[in-house]
Amino acid sequence: MIRHARAADHPAIAATVEAAFGRADEARLVERLRAGQDVLFELVAVEDGEVTGHVLFSRLYADRPELIAALAPLAVRPDRQAAGVGSALVKAGLENAREFGAWGVIVLGEPAYYGRFGFSAETAARVKAPYSGRPAFQAVALEDGVFDRPMLVAYPDAFAG
Ligand SMILES: CC(C)(COP(=O)(O)OP(=O)(O)OC[C@H]1O[C@@H](n2cnc3c(N)ncnc32)[C@H](O)[C@@H]1OP(=O)(O)O)[C@@H](O)C(=O)NCCC(=O)NCCS
């Protein structure tokens, strides 16, 4: 089951994110994004009553009014990886981002993984941001043409921590 995260899920989310990445940095990023009020929404995958995956979408600050979201982090508990949980979270997340009014989503991640959901470095080619210009910096347009014009994007301060 995929659903929106509640405050009561926060400890289980922290444990899931830390276990997935094998370090605490990304779990701290989640906490900083919440504290900075930059979270658009968080989804959790729940299996047998336990959180087994998590994805967070935050707001980015573009030099125009259209809402652009960042997907980060995405985490699946190690014992549940490669079973479709991450894919379900990304797909549900992109649907939600569209409903939240996002025009596009940016991710910094493995192209071989995110390419299957429509992300590409080519789509992100005109986006200028601290992480742009690398193959891992990818975008997917939720509204046609949103990334066709050059765009300057700032990340929430939480990402700098
Ligand atoms: C990356 C991650 C979120 C994927 O979630 P998942 O539930 O394991 O993935 P899914 O079951 O949806 O998809 C599995 C597919 O993705 C591929 N895949 C998984 N991790 C990958 C990676 N880092 N790079 C490329 N492909 C990857 C698998 O090979 C598999 O391919 P197949 O469908 O062709 O067999 C999960 O493995 C994870 O939490 N990893 C550690 C944290 C991390 O790296 N997060 C991503 C940050 S951008």
The ligand as an ORCA input file, in Angstrom:
! r2SCAN-3c Opt
* xyz 0 1
  C      17.204      2.661     -5.552
  C      15.997      2.093     -4.824
  C      15.140      3.205     -4.269
  C      15.181      1.280     -5.842
  O      14.015      0.774     -5.208
  P      13.629     -0.748     -5.424
  O      12.322     -0.988     -4.775
  O      14.769     -1.582     -4.963
  O      13.545     -0.810     -7.008
  P      12.411     -1.476     -7.901
  O      12.087     -2.835     -7.362
  O      11.303     -0.546     -8.123
  O      13.198     -1.596     -9.254
  C      14.167     -2.586     -9.369
  C      14.935     -2.319    -10.622
  O      15.733     -1.155    -10.433
  C      17.084     -1.477    -10.647
  N      17.875     -0.673     -9.720
  C      17.796     -0.623     -8.375
  N      18.712      0.235     -7.889
  C      19.361      0.742     -8.944
  C      20.415      1.682     -9.106
  N      20.989      2.271     -8.069
  N      20.822      1.957    -10.364
  C      20.258      1.389    -11.436
  N      19.256      0.493    -11.355
  C      18.825      0.172    -10.117
  C      17.179     -2.957    -10.364
  O      18.286     -3.515    -11.041
  C      15.867     -3.462    -10.947
  O      15.954     -3.557    -12.339
  P      14.990     -4.538    -13.187
  O      13.579     -4.069    -12.968
  O      15.432     -4.324    -14.601
  O      15.256     -5.898    -12.654
  C      16.407      1.139     -3.662
  O      17.167      0.093     -4.180
  C      17.168      1.853     -2.560
  O      16.574      2.307     -1.585
  N      18.505      1.921     -2.690
  C      19.340      2.566     -1.695
  C      19.081      4.046     -1.611
  C      19.225      4.761     -2.963
  O      20.218      4.555     -3.659
  N      18.234      5.589     -3.286
  C      18.177      6.294     -4.547
  C      18.702      7.667     -4.402
  S      18.592      8.562     -5.901
*
